[in-house]
Amino acid sequence: LTTLAKRAVPEQSPARQAVTRQAFGQAYVEALAARYTGYRRLTAISKGEPPGPEGSAGKLAGTSAAVKAADVAVRLLGDDGFYMTAADGAGRWQHVQAALPGLAIAGGTDEILRNVIGERVLGLAAEPRADKGQPFAGGRS
């Protein structure tokens, strides 16, 4: 992404450069947050501690950062992105952007992950559930 930004940003108007740099900066900071959350998780596991709810925070941060990075890349490519090949480095960004909605749902939607963080990290009350304490019937009546 940085190579793409270095090549495409100077060609933009000064006003557009500011917006692009801000979007790139947000994506970069979120990617660092996801990376360091992952390091915290790996450190805990290496000490023999069980995985905790930080996995939910890491997934939230990681998918958000990936969405922002792919969006910035595809916007930087603009119309040229449709005519470039994967060898030019463009095709991978369209692929990533297309795959992200499915990846964001895998492992739990953002709402479910936020509930896990709220209940297990912040100590908020769990949402009321009518089926709590009842065994799962597996779709049988």
N, C-alpha and C positions, 0 to 999 in steps of 0.2 A: 504494500500500500504506500509506503514512503517513497519508493521509486516512482510510482505512478503520480503521486502528489508533486514530487519535484519536477516531473516532466510537464504536468498539465496546469498547475496553479499559475506559473508565470505567464501563461497565455491568456489568463482571464483578466477582466477589468479589475481595477483596484477594489471596488465595492464588492465584487464577487469573490475576490481573493480573501477578503476578511471573513466572509460567511463560510467559505470553504475551509479556511484555516481553523475557524472555531469548531466546525463539525468534525474535522480531522482530530483536533485536540480532545474533544469529548470522547470520540471513539478510542483514542489512544489511552486516555486516563481510565476508561472503563475496562480496557483490555489489561492494563496493569493491575487494576483492582481484582479482576478475575484471576490473574496469575498469582498474586500474593495470597488470595483466599485459598487457592490450590496448594500453595506452599504450606500454609497453616495446617491444612487438612493432611498433607503428607507427613508433616512433622508429628502430628498427633498419632497417626497410624504407625510411624516408625518407633514411637515410644510405647507401642502396645495398647494405646487407648482405642476404644471402639469409635468407628466413624459417627459423627454427630450431625446436627442440623446445619453445620457449615457447608455441607454438600449442597443443600438447597440454596444457600446464599451464593455459592460458587456457580451453580447452574444459572441462577437469575442473572448474575453479573456477566457470565460468559456468553449467554445467548444475546443479552442486550448489547454487549460490545461487538459481537459478530454481526448483528443486524446493522448497527451503526457503521461499522467498517465497510461492510458490503455496500451499504447505501451510498457512502461517500465515494467508494471506488466506482460504482456504476454511474453516479452523477458526474464524476470527473471524466469518465470515458465519453459520456454523452452519446450522441448519435454514432460516433466512431466505434463504440463498443459493439455495435451490431455487425460491423464489417470486419472486425479484427478476429484473428484465429486464437486458439488457445496458446499457440506458440508465441503470440504477441503479448500474452499475459492477460488478455481481456476476458476470454471465455471462462476462466475460472471464477471471476467475480460474478458473472451472471449465473453460473452454476451454484455458487455459494448462496447468492441472494434467493434463488429459486428453492433451494433445499432448506433454508432456515425456518420457514413456518412449520415444517414437519419436525425438525430438530427441537424447536421450542416447545412442542407438545410432548415429545418423548421424555419420559422420566417425570412427568407431571407438569401441568400447566402452571403459568406464573401465579395464578390464584391459589392453587394447591400449595405451591412452594412458599408463598407468603403466609398461608395458614400455618404451615409447619414452623416457619420462623417465629410467627407471632405466638404460637402455643409453647414451643420448646425453648426458644431463646428469650422472648420477652415476657413469658409467663401469662399471656392473655388467656382468657377463658376459651375453651373449645366451642365450636359451633354446636348448637343442639342437634342431636340426631335421633330420629325415631327408632332406628334399628340398632342402636348401641346395646351391646350385650347379647344380641341375637346372632346365632351362627348363620353364616352365608349359606343360602339354599342352593346356590349354583344354577339358578334359573328354573328349578323344579317347583311346581306348585303343590 
